[in-house]
Amino acid sequence: MKAFHATIEGEVQGVGFRYSAMREANERGIVGWVRNTADDAVEVWAEGGEAELAAFRTWLETGPLYARVDRVALSREQPTGKFSSFSIAF
């Protein structure tokens, strides 16, 4: 089990990014959360297998159809093991 924390900047709010990220994470068996930030970015905490997280990170670099991703700042973290699903945090 691995984990990362990411902040995604660009045109990422109001384009279905959080819901699409949740769908992508759930399809890969990744747990954690996604949320909007006050500075118009999207923040993600993800835990899962190495290959699944790599595929999810690749998806985050593009996002859903109407998103424009300018930057993904990602840090590798220690998994907490406290999540049982991937959800949208508010």
ROSE-4610 file (N, C-alpha, C; in Angstrom, 1 decimal, always signed):
// ROSE-4610
residu = [M/M/M/K/K/K/A/A/A/F/F/F/H/H/H/A/A/A/T/T/T/I/I/I/E/E/E/G/G/G/E/E/E/V/V/V/Q/Q/Q/G/G/G/V/V/V/G/G/G/F/F/F/R/R/R/Y/Y/Y/S/S/S/A/A/A/M/M/M/R/R/R/E/E/E/A/A/A/N/N/N/E/E/E/R/R/R/G/G/G/I/I/I/V/V/V/G/G/G/W/W/W/V/V/V/R/R/R/N/N/N/T/T/T/A/A/A/D/D/D/D/D/D/A/A/A/V/V/V/E/E/E/V/V/V/W/W/W/A/A/A/E/E/E/G/G/G/G/G/G/E/E/E/A/A/A/E/E/E/L/L/L/A/A/A/A/A/A/F/F/F/R/R/R/T/T/T/W/W/W/L/L/L/E/E/E/T/T/T/G/G/G/P/P/P/L/L/L/Y/Y/Y/A/A/A/R/R/R/V/V/V/D/D/D/R/R/R/V/V/V/A/A/A/L/L/L/S/S/S/R/R/R/E/E/E/Q/Q/Q/P/P/P/T/T/T/G/G/G/K/K/K/F/F/F/S/S/S/S/S/S/F/F/F/S/S/S/I/I/I/A/A/A/F/F/F]
num = [1/1/1/2/2/2/3/3/3/4/4/4/5/5/5/6/6/6/7/7/7/8/8/8/9/9/9/10/10/10/11/11/11/12/12/12/13/13/13/14/14/14/15/15/15/16/16/16/17/17/17/18/18/18/19/19/19/20/20/20/21/21/21/22/22/22/23/23/23/24/24/24/25/25/25/26/26/26/27/27/27/28/28/28/29/29/29/30/30/30/31/31/31/32/32/32/33/33/33/34/34/34/35/35/35/36/36/36/37/37/37/38/38/38/39/39/39/40/40/40/41/41/41/42/42/42/43/43/43/44/44/44/45/45/45/46/46/46/47/47/47/48/48/48/49/49/49/50/50/50/51/51/51/52/52/52/53/53/53/54/54/54/55/55/55/56/56/56/57/57/57/58/58/58/59/59/59/60/60/60/61/61/61/62/62/62/63/63/63/64/64/64/65/65/65/66/66/66/67/67/67/68/68/68/69/69/69/70/70/70/71/71/71/72/72/72/73/73/73/74/74/74/75/75/75/76/76/76/77/77/77/78/78/78/79/79/79/80/80/80/81/81/81/82/82/82/83/83/83/84/84/84/85/85/85/86/86/86/87/87/87/88/88/88/89/89/89/90/90/90]
x = [+0.8/+0.0/+0.9/+0.6/+1.3/+0.3/+0.8/-0.1/+0.5/-0.4/+0.1/-0.9/-0.4/-1.2/-0.9/-2.0/-1.8/-2.6/-2.1/-2.9/-2.9/-4.0/-4.2/-4.6/-3.9/-4.2/-4.6/-5.4/-5.8/-7.3/-8.0/-9.4/-10.0/-10.1/-10.4/-11.6/-12.2/-13.4/-14.6/-15.7/-16.9/-16.9/-16.1/-16.0/-16.2/-16.6/-16.9/-15.6/-14.6/-13.3/-13.4/-14.1/-14.2/-14.9/-16.1/-16.9/-16.1/-15.5/-14.7/-13.5/-12.9/-11.7/-12.2/-13.4/-14.0/-14.2/-14.8/-15.1/-13.8/-12.8/-11.5/-10.9/-10.9/-10.3/-11.0/-12.3/-13.1/-12.9/-12.8/-12.5/-11.2/-10.2/-8.9/-8.7/-9.7/-9.6/-8.8/-8.8/-8.0/-9.0/-8.5/-9.3/-8.7/-9.5/-9.0/-10.1/-9.7/-10.7/-10.2/-11.2/-10.9/-11.8/-11.2/-12.0/-11.5/-12.4/-12.0/-11.3/-10.4/-9.7/-10.2/-9.9/-10.4/-9.7/-8.5/-7.8/-8.0/-9.2/-9.6/-8.9/-8.2/-7.5/-8.3/-7.8/-8.4/-7.4/-7.7/-6.8/-7.2/-6.2/-6.5/-5.6/-6.2/-5.4/-5.8/-4.8/-5.1/-4.2/-4.7/-4.0/-4.4/-3.4/-3.7/-2.4/-2.5/-1.4/-0.5/+0.7/+1.6/+1.2/+0.8/+0.4/-0.9/-1.8/-3.1/-2.9/-2.1/-1.8/-1.1/-0.2/+0.5/-0.5/-1.5/-2.5/-3.4/-3.7/-4.6/-3.8/-2.5/-1.8/-1.8/-1.6/-1.6/-2.9/-4.0/-5.4/-5.5/-5.0/-5.0/-4.3/-3.3/-2.6/-3.4/-4.5/-5.4/-6.8/-7.3/-8.6/-9.7/-11.0/-12.1/-12.1/-13.0/-13.1/-13.0/-13.7/-13.7/-12.7/-11.9/-10.8/-9.6/-8.9/-7.5/-6.6/-5.7/-4.8/-3.5/-3.1/-1.8/-0.7/-1.0/+0.1/-0.5/+0.3/+0.0/+1.2/+1.0/+2.0/+1.7/+2.6/+2.4/+3.5/+3.1/+4.1/+3.7/+4.7/+4.5/+4.3/+3.4/+3.0/+3.0/+2.9/+2.7/+1.2/+0.8/-0.7/-1.2/-2.4/-3.0/-3.7/-4.3/-5.1/-6.5/-6.8/-8.1/-9.3/-9.0/-10.1/-10.6/-11.9/-12.4/-13.0/-13.0/-13.6/-12.9/-13.3/-12.8/-14.1/-14.0/-15.2/-14.8/-15.8/-15.7/-15.8/-14.8/-14.8/-15.3/-15.9/-16.4/-15.9]
y = [-1.2/+0.0/+1.2/+2.2/+3.4/+4.6/+5.8/+6.9/+8.2/+9.1/+10.4/+11.5/+12.7/+13.9/+14.7/+15.2/+16.0/+17.3/+18.3/+19.5/+19.8/+19.9/+20.1/+21.5/+22.2/+23.6/+23.7/+24.7/+25.0/+25.3/+24.9/+25.0/+23.7/+23.6/+22.3/+22.3/+23.5/+23.6/+23.9/+23.3/+23.6/+22.8/+21.8/+21.0/+19.5/+19.2/+17.7/+17.0/+17.7/+17.1/+16.2/+16.6/+15.8/+14.5/+14.6/+13.4/+12.4/+13.0/+12.1/+11.5/+12.2/+11.7/+10.5/+10.7/+9.7/+8.4/+8.6/+7.5/+6.7/+7.5/+6.9/+6.2/+6.8/+6.1/+4.8/+4.9/+3.7/+2.6/+2.9/+1.9/+1.2/+1.9/+1.4/+0.8/+0.9/+0.3/+1.2/+2.5/+3.5/+4.1/+4.3/+4.9/+6.3/+7.1/+8.5/+9.5/+10.7/+11.8/+12.8/+13.6/+14.7/+15.8/+17.1/+18.2/+19.5/+20.5/+21.8/+22.5/+23.4/+24.3/+25.7/+26.6/+28.0/+28.7/+28.3/+29.0/+28.4/+27.8/+27.2/+26.0/+25.3/+24.1/+22.9/+21.7/+20.5/+19.8/+19.2/+18.5/+17.0/+16.1/+14.7/+14.0/+13.1/+12.1/+10.8/+10.0/+8.7/+7.6/+6.4/+5.3/+4.1/+3.3/+2.1/+1.4/+0.5/-0.2/+0.7/+0.4/+1.3/+1.5/+0.4/+0.6/+1.3/+1.1/+1.8/+3.3/+3.6/+5.1/+5.7/+5.0/+5.6/+5.9/+5.0/+5.2/+6.4/+6.5/+7.6/+8.9/+8.9/+10.2/+10.6/+9.7/+10.0/+10.6/+10.0/+10.6/+12.0/+12.2/+13.6/+14.6/+14.3/+15.2/+15.7/+15.1/+15.5/+15.9/+15.0/+15.2/+14.9/+15.3/+15.1/+16.0/+15.7/+16.4/+17.9/+18.6/+20.1/+20.7/+19.9/+20.5/+20.9/+21.8/+22.2/+22.1/+21.1/+20.9/+21.6/+22.6/+23.3/+22.7/+22.2/+21.7/+20.7/+19.6/+18.7/+18.7/+19.1/+19.1/+17.8/+16.9/+15.6/+15.3/+14.8/+14.3/+12.9/+12.1/+10.7/+10.8/+10.0/+10.0/+8.6/+8.5/+7.2/+6.9/+5.8/+5.5/+5.4/+5.9/+5.9/+4.6/+4.0/+2.8/+3.1/+4.3/+4.6/+4.8/+4.7/+4.9/+3.5/+3.4/+2.2/+2.4/+3.7/+4.1/+5.4/+5.8/+7.1/+8.0/+9.2/+10.1/+11.5/+12.3/+13.7/+14.3/+15.1/+15.8/+17.2/+17.8/+19.1/+20.0]
z = [+0.0/+0.0/+0.0/-0.9/-1.0/-0.9/-0.8/-0.7/-1.3/-1.8/-2.2/-1.9/-1.8/-1.6/-2.8/-3.5/-4.7/-4.7/-5.3/-5.5/-7.0/-7.6/-9.1/-9.3/-10.2/-10.5/-12.0/-12.2/-13.6/-13.6/-14.7/-14.7/-14.3/-12.9/-12.3/-11.4/-11.2/-10.5/-11.4/-11.2/-12.0/-13.3/-13.4/-14.6/-14.3/-13.1/-12.8/-12.4/-12.0/-11.7/-10.5/-9.4/-8.2/-8.4/-9.1/-9.4/-10.3/-11.3/-12.2/-11.5/-10.6/-9.9/-9.0/-8.3/-7.5/-8.3/-9.5/-10.3/-10.7/-11.2/-11.6/-10.4/-9.2/-8.0/-7.7/-7.7/-7.3/-8.3/-9.6/-10.6/-10.4/-9.8/-9.6/-8.2/-7.3/-6.0/-5.0/-5.4/-4.6/-3.5/-2.3/-1.3/-0.9/-0.3/+0.1/-0.2/-0.6/-0.8/-1.9/-2.4/-3.2/-2.8/-2.9/-2.5/-3.2/-3.4/-3.9/-2.8/-3.2/-2.2/-2.4/-1.5/-1.5/-2.7/-3.1/-4.1/-5.5/-5.7/-7.0/-7.6/-6.7/-7.0/-6.6/-6.8/-6.3/-5.5/-4.4/-3.6/-3.5/-3.5/-3.5/-2.4/-1.7/-0.9/-1.4/-1.8/-2.4/-1.8/-1.5/-1.0/-1.9/-2.2/-3.0/-3.4/-4.3/-4.9/-5.8/-5.9/-6.7/-8.1/-8.8/-10.2/-10.3/-9.4/-9.5/-9.2/-8.3/-8.0/-9.2/-9.8/-11.0/-12.1/-12.3/-13.3/-13.0/-11.7/-11.2/-11.3/-11.0/-11.2/-12.6/-13.5/-15.0/-15.3/-14.8/-15.1/-14.5/-13.3/-12.7/-13.6/-14.3/-15.1/-16.3/-16.6/-17.7/-17.1/-16.3/-15.7/-16.7/-16.3/-17.2/-18.4/-19.3/-20.6/-20.6/-19.7/-19.7/-18.8/-18.2/-17.3/-18.1/-17.5/-18.0/-16.9/-16.9/-15.8/-16.1/-15.3/-15.6/-14.8/-13.6/-12.7/-11.7/-11.5/-10.4/-9.5/-8.3/-7.2/-6.4/-6.4/-5.7/-4.7/-3.6/-2.6/-2.2/-2.1/-1.6/-0.1/+0.4/+1.9/+2.4/+3.7/+4.3/+4.4/+3.9/+4.0/+5.4/+5.6/+6.9/+7.2/+6.2/+6.4/+7.0/+7.1/+7.8/+6.8/+5.5/+4.5/+4.0/+3.8/+3.2/+1.8/+1.4/+0.1/-0.3/-1.5/-2.0/-2.1/-1.5/-1.5/-1.8/-2.0/-2.1/-0.7/-0.3/+1.0/+0.8/+1.7/+1.6/+2.8]
